[in-house]
Amino acid sequence: MTRADRIADLGHRLRRLVRTGWLLVPLTLLLAYFAYHAVHGQRGLIAWMDLRREVAQAQRELETLEAERERLARRVEALRPGQTDADLLESELRRLGYLRPEEVIVLVEPEAEAESPEAR
């Protein structure tokens, strides 16, 4: 039997397997396996979309933190000796509890809960 005859015989057997469906079952299962992992696998389509969503969220958080850092840097710069912003210094001192000598603090007791409209 020559090589050409063996190849023709092999082709004939493959065609017979395809016609009977036995070759299509493993090929279909193999295709389904790869398709499933292309979508649901560790590096599949769903994982890729989740990663893109995480990156977008991290970029938004980075922008927020950079803006906060810039705001704090401007505040620190405004409080440096020799170039202190008087309004900023006064607001910081008030936040810390300092008052001017002529200012008076009036403390008001909170209303009793029975008298409040929410308690009725």
DANORSUL-V956743 format. One record per residue. PSI is psi in degrees with one decimal (* if undefined). Layout:
BEGIN
PSI
PSI
END
This chain:
BEGIN
127.0
169.2
-41.2
-37.7
-39.4
-40.2
-40.5
-39.6
-41.0
-41.4
-40.0
-42.1
-41.8
-41.7
-37.0
-41.0
-40.5
-42.7
-37.8
-14.3
-4.8
-30.1
-28.5
-32.2
-53.3
-36.9
-39.7
-42.6
-40.5
-43.2
-41.7
-39.1
-50.2
-36.1
-42.6
-47.4
-24.3
-26.7
-49.6
-2.6
176.3
-33.5
26.3
-174.4
-43.0
-42.3
-37.9
-41.7
-40.1
-41.9
-41.5
-39.7
-41.2
-39.6
-43.1
-41.5
-41.0
-36.2
-40.0
-41.6
-39.8
-43.9
-40.9
-45.8
-37.0
-38.9
-41.5
-41.9
-42.3
-41.2
-44.7
-36.5
-40.3
-38.4
-43.4
-42.6
-36.1
-20.3
6.1
144.6
141.0
-18.3
32.5
133.3
119.3
-41.1
-41.6
-41.3
-42.7
-42.5
-36.7
-41.2
-39.2
-38.5
-32.8
-6.3
7.2
145.6
163.6
156.3
-31.6
-3.9
148.4
139.5
129.8
116.8
132.8
130.4
140.8
147.7
149.2
148.7
-27.3
-29.2
-16.7
149.6
-26.5
-26.0
-17.1
*
END
